[in-house]
Amino acid sequence: MRKRSPSLSLSSYGSGWSANRRITIAAAVAVLLAVAGVVALLTGSGNSHQAPGTAAPAPTGSPSSSEAAPKPASGSGSVPEPPQISEPVAYAKAAAQMLWSYDTRGTSRDQQLAGMRAWMTTEPKYADWASVSGQVPDPVLWSRMADQDQHATASVTEGHYPGAFKQALAEDPSAITEAYIYVVTVNGTQHIAWKQRGGGAEERAVTLAVQCRPSHDCTLAAIAPSVTQ
């Protein structure tokens, strides 16, 4: 049996929630998007996001729940620059692929955070940085991952608007025009590898809040509650 190694994972986000809480969250997301003035609730929920659970090839570590953005001078290592995309689903798919990919062999934790921060909206009212930075393992675990040369790549299979979002938008199409926040669920596969040919793959799913104002490139606002219908 191959030795397990720590990993950066999003696959178990919200997996421990009860059915009632999932229904409540789905309703909250619908209201959130139907009433643009309430979108700020999404940013205010950053401290309540649960840490990722256990990944298939390796257990997840303890991510930081609120991480200050590192200085840009630290560089972004292997984290790709945000693409110039103005379509919400396409941007969310690129963002999910970025979130599921990392390379501790040549990227420090600060560089990982700096690279991820570059994808975020610059509008403080809508940016939930804690929900995004909270996916990165703490410094001790990142160091352990680096000792094992752990790295991951990802492939995206599809992205779509959850039913709650589409319904809210259909009921009040003008509600989106204040914040232009779109909710997109993305599915794909993460491939993790480490020393001595260790590795594995697991299906991933994440729901993202993406801001796409007219005539502007999209940006990432938050990792949203998991609403996949």
Kinemage of the C-alpha trace (Angstrom):
@kinemage 1
@onewidth
@group {chain A} dominant
@subgroup {mainchain}
@vectorlist {calphas} color= white
{ca met a 1} P 0.000 0.000 0.000
{ca arg a 2} L 1.354 3.372 -0.951
{ca lys a 3} L 2.033 5.853 1.779
{ca arg a 4} L -0.536 8.577 2.025
{ca ser a 5} L 0.530 12.179 1.625
{ca pro a 6} L -1.216 15.432 2.646
{ca ser a 7} L -3.226 17.078 -0.109
{ca leu a 8} L -5.024 20.254 -1.067
{ca ser a 9} L -8.623 19.275 -1.697
{ca leu a 10} L -12.025 20.830 -2.291
{ca ser a 11} L -14.009 17.684 -2.971
{ca ser a 12} L -15.634 17.323 0.451
{ca tyr a 13} L -16.760 20.942 0.789
{ca gly a 14} L -20.047 20.878 2.711
{ca ser a 15} L -20.172 17.078 2.765
{ca gly a 16} L -21.050 16.994 6.465
{ca trp a 17} L -24.095 19.220 6.174
{ca ser a 18} L -27.511 17.791 6.974
{ca ala a 19} L -30.265 17.632 4.370
{ca asn a 20} L -32.149 20.425 6.126
{ca arg a 21} L -29.108 22.670 6.084
{ca arg a 22} L -28.531 21.977 2.386
{ca ile a 23} L -32.129 22.995 1.661
{ca thr a 24} L -31.712 26.121 3.777
{ca ile a 25} L -28.502 27.049 1.989
{ca ala a 26} L -30.073 26.471 -1.428
{ca ala a 27} L -32.910 28.811 -0.489
{ca ala a 28} L -30.448 31.362 0.847
{ca val a 29} L -28.486 31.338 -2.399
{ca ala a 30} L -31.664 31.893 -4.392
{ca val a 31} L -32.571 34.887 -2.229
{ca leu a 32} L -29.003 36.097 -2.353
{ca leu a 33} L -28.986 36.270 -6.106
{ca ala a 34} L -32.568 37.446 -6.490
{ca val a 35} L -31.957 40.489 -4.344
{ca ala a 36} L -28.705 42.085 -5.442
{ca gly a 37} L -28.490 44.237 -2.331
{ca val a 38} L -28.169 41.110 -0.197
{ca val a 39} L -25.148 39.763 -2.099
{ca ala a 40} L -22.983 41.168 0.671
{ca leu a 41} L -24.225 38.279 2.833
{ca leu a 42} L -22.050 36.001 0.717
{ca thr a 43} L -18.936 37.914 1.700
{ca gly a 44} L -19.991 38.014 5.327
{ca ser a 45} L -20.151 34.217 5.551
{ca gly a 46} L -16.445 33.620 4.984
{ca asn a 47} L -15.689 32.709 8.575
{ca ser a 48} L -18.364 30.010 8.541
{ca his a 49} L -16.974 28.008 5.596
{ca gln a 50} L -16.039 24.510 6.581
{ca ala a 51} L -12.566 23.192 5.911
{ca pro a 52} L -12.195 20.656 3.106
{ca gly a 53} L -12.592 17.023 4.052
{ca thr a 54} L -10.465 14.020 3.163
{ca ala a 55} L -9.285 13.491 -0.385
{ca ala a 56} L -9.129 10.053 -2.016
{ca pro a 57} L -5.358 9.572 -2.208
{ca ala a 58} L -4.509 11.503 0.925
{ca pro a 59} L -6.026 13.298 3.934
{ca thr a 60} L -6.526 17.030 3.832
{ca gly a 61} L -4.806 19.282 6.323
{ca ser a 62} L -6.070 22.188 8.339
{ca pro a 63} L -6.444 25.239 6.101
{ca ser a 64} L -6.403 28.749 7.468
{ca ser a 65} L -9.864 30.237 7.788
{ca ser a 66} L -8.815 33.840 7.254
{ca glu a 67} L -5.569 34.619 5.491
{ca ala a 68} L -4.209 38.067 4.811
{ca ala a 69} L -3.272 38.527 1.175
{ca pro a 70} L 0.498 38.149 0.715
{ca lys a 71} L 2.471 40.907 -0.925
{ca pro a 72} L 2.493 40.721 -4.739
{ca ala a 73} L 6.291 40.857 -4.626
{ca ser a 74} L 6.305 37.260 -3.397
{ca gly a 75} L 5.314 36.141 -6.900
{ca ser a 76} L 2.766 33.513 -7.807
{ca gly a 77} L 4.945 30.479 -8.510
{ca ser a 78} L 3.036 27.882 -10.528
{ca val a 79} L -0.349 29.600 -10.119
{ca pro a 80} L -1.543 30.795 -13.550
{ca glu a 81} L -2.545 34.387 -14.118
{ca pro a 82} L -6.294 35.011 -14.320
{ca pro a 83} L -7.565 34.762 -17.901
{ca gln a 84} L -9.281 37.580 -19.728
{ca ile a 85} L -12.714 36.008 -19.885
{ca ser a 86} L -16.046 37.832 -19.693
{ca glu a 87} L -18.357 34.782 -19.661
{ca pro a 88} L -19.206 33.507 -16.133
{ca val a 89} L -19.213 29.749 -16.737
{ca ala a 90} L -15.978 29.822 -18.729
{ca tyr a 91} L -14.265 31.883 -16.034
{ca ala a 92} L -15.559 29.666 -13.237
{ca lys a 93} L -14.188 26.599 -15.031
{ca ala a 94} L -10.767 28.260 -15.322
{ca ala a 95} L -10.898 29.309 -11.664
{ca ala a 96} L -11.802 25.793 -10.512
{ca gln a 97} L -8.905 24.353 -12.478
{ca met a 98} L -6.613 26.887 -10.812
{ca leu a 99} L -7.939 26.033 -7.339
{ca trp a 100} L -7.420 22.313 -7.889
{ca ser a 101} L -3.854 22.720 -9.183
{ca tyr a 102} L -0.677 23.400 -7.217
{ca asp a 103} L 3.011 22.477 -7.183
{ca thr a 104} L 4.880 22.570 -3.885
{ca arg a 105} L 8.113 21.679 -5.672
{ca gly a 106} L 8.631 25.262 -6.792
{ca thr a 107} L 5.824 27.275 -5.231
{ca ser a 108} L 5.797 28.510 -1.654
{ca arg a 109} L 2.599 28.825 0.312
{ca asp a 110} L 2.781 32.625 0.111
{ca gln a 111} L 3.211 32.408 -3.638
{ca gln a 112} L 0.192 30.111 -3.872
{ca leu a 113} L -1.906 32.616 -1.937
{ca ala a 114} L -0.615 35.573 -3.944
{ca gly a 115} L -1.445 33.803 -7.184
{ca met a 116} L -4.944 32.940 -5.999
{ca arg a 117} L -5.507 36.493 -4.741
{ca ala a 118} L -4.911 37.852 -8.248
{ca trp a 119} L -8.099 36.094 -9.399
{ca met a 120} L -10.275 37.895 -6.842
{ca thr a 121} L -12.601 40.827 -7.407
{ca thr a 122} L -11.181 44.133 -6.225
{ca glu a 123} L -14.579 45.204 -4.853
{ca pro a 124} L -14.334 44.633 -1.070
{ca lys a 125} L -18.121 44.460 -0.701
{ca tyr a 126} L -18.264 41.254 -2.725
{ca ala a 127} L -14.851 39.648 -2.141
{ca asp a 128} L -14.868 36.729 0.298
{ca trp a 129} L -11.116 36.111 0.374
{ca ala a 130} L -11.397 33.945 3.491
{ca ser a 131} L -13.463 31.341 1.632
{ca val a 132} L -10.748 31.055 -1.025
{ca ser a 133} L -7.570 31.346 1.055
{ca gly a 134} L -9.090 28.909 3.538
{ca gln a 135} L -8.588 26.125 0.993
{ca val a 136} L -4.793 26.352 1.337
{ca pro a 137} L -3.220 24.125 4.020
{ca asp a 138} L -1.513 25.798 6.954
{ca pro a 139} L 2.258 26.508 6.791
{ca val a 140} L 3.243 23.309 8.592
{ca leu a 141} L 1.228 21.050 6.328
{ca trp a 142} L 2.350 22.920 3.197
{ca ser a 143} L 5.939 22.291 4.307
{ca arg a 144} L 5.208 18.582 4.723
{ca met a 145} L 3.661 18.495 1.263
{ca ala a 146} L 6.752 20.210 -0.144
{ca asp a 147} L 8.984 17.605 1.521
{ca gln a 148} L 7.099 15.016 -0.542
{ca asp a 149} L 7.280 17.087 -3.771
{ca gln a 150} L 3.505 16.990 -3.871
{ca his a 151} L 1.828 18.557 -6.879
{ca ala a 152} L -1.540 18.404 -8.598
{ca thr a 153} L -3.092 19.103 -11.958
{ca ala a 154} L -6.772 19.263 -12.811
{ca ser a 155} L -9.133 18.778 -15.705
{ca val a 156} L -12.616 20.288 -15.872
{ca thr a 157} L -15.488 18.307 -17.341
{ca glu a 158} L -18.308 20.838 -17.149
{ca gly a 159} L -19.716 23.948 -15.518
{ca his a 160} L -23.304 25.076 -15.097
{ca tyr a 161} L -25.607 27.473 -13.243
{ca pro a 162} L -27.334 25.722 -10.292
{ca gly a 163} L -31.097 25.509 -10.464
{ca ala a 164} L -31.567 27.915 -7.544
{ca phe a 165} L -29.595 30.590 -9.356
{ca lys a 166} L -31.397 30.096 -12.674
{ca gln a 167} L -34.774 30.253 -10.964
{ca ala a 168} L -33.889 33.447 -9.097
{ca leu a 169} L -32.612 35.033 -12.291
{ca ala a 170} L -35.756 34.036 -14.193
{ca glu a 171} L -37.987 35.512 -11.511
{ca asp a 172} L -36.128 38.822 -11.415
{ca pro a 173} L -33.661 39.271 -14.320
{ca ser a 174} L -32.790 42.819 -13.235
{ca ala a 175} L -31.597 41.731 -9.790
{ca ile a 176} L -28.210 40.728 -11.171
{ca thr a 177} L -27.451 44.235 -12.396
{ca glu a 178} L -26.177 45.644 -9.097
{ca ala a 179} L -23.345 43.259 -8.314
{ca tyr a 180} L -23.277 41.041 -11.424
{ca ile a 181} L -22.491 38.029 -9.244
{ca tyr a 182} L -23.097 34.664 -10.928
{ca val a 183} L -23.141 31.295 -9.160
{ca val a 184} L -21.533 28.461 -11.130
{ca thr a 185} L -20.980 24.821 -10.168
{ca val a 186} L -17.950 23.175 -11.768
{ca asn a 187} L -17.112 19.470 -11.944
{ca gly a 188} L -13.786 17.913 -12.842
{ca thr a 189} L -10.928 15.650 -11.790
{ca gln a 190} L -7.844 16.386 -9.709
{ca his a 191} L -4.669 14.345 -10.244
{ca ile a 192} L -2.229 14.353 -7.302
{ca ala a 193} L 1.333 13.022 -7.333
{ca trp a 194} L 4.276 12.899 -4.937
{ca lys a 195} L 7.618 11.181 -4.434
{ca gln a 196} L 8.239 7.511 -5.198
{ca arg a 197} L 5.529 7.472 -7.853
{ca gly a 198} L 2.775 8.020 -5.329
{ca gly a 199} L -0.420 9.559 -6.539
{ca gly a 200} L -4.047 9.228 -7.402
{ca ala a 201} L -7.054 10.997 -8.876
{ca glu a 202} L -10.446 12.030 -7.567
{ca glu a 203} L -13.534 13.713 -8.951
{ca arg a 204} L -14.046 17.281 -7.738
{ca ala a 205} L -16.996 19.656 -7.546
{ca val a 206} L -17.053 23.254 -6.377
{ca thr a 207} L -19.583 26.084 -6.518
{ca leu a 208} L -18.092 29.506 -7.175
{ca ala a 209} L -19.445 33.032 -7.034
{ca val a 210} L -18.060 34.898 -10.034
{ca gln a 211} L -18.381 38.615 -10.746
{ca cys a 212} L -18.693 39.542 -14.425
{ca arg a 213} L -19.557 43.188 -14.946
{ca pro a 214} L -20.398 44.306 -18.502
{ca ser a 215} L -17.347 45.236 -20.583
{ca his a 216} L -15.029 43.845 -17.884
{ca asp a 217} L -13.211 40.566 -17.417
{ca cys a 218} L -14.691 38.250 -14.815
{ca thr a 219} L -13.197 37.872 -11.347
{ca leu a 220} L -13.663 35.414 -8.499
{ca ala a 221} L -15.817 36.596 -5.589
{ca ala a 222} L -16.068 33.550 -3.344
{ca ile a 223} L -16.374 29.848 -2.933
{ca ala a 224} L -20.121 29.550 -2.444
{ca pro a 225} L -22.154 26.971 -0.541
{ca ser a 226} L -22.434 23.716 -2.499
{ca val a 227} L -25.612 23.904 -4.586
{ca thr a 228} L -25.253 21.512 -7.502
{ca gln a 229} L -28.740 21.032 -8.927
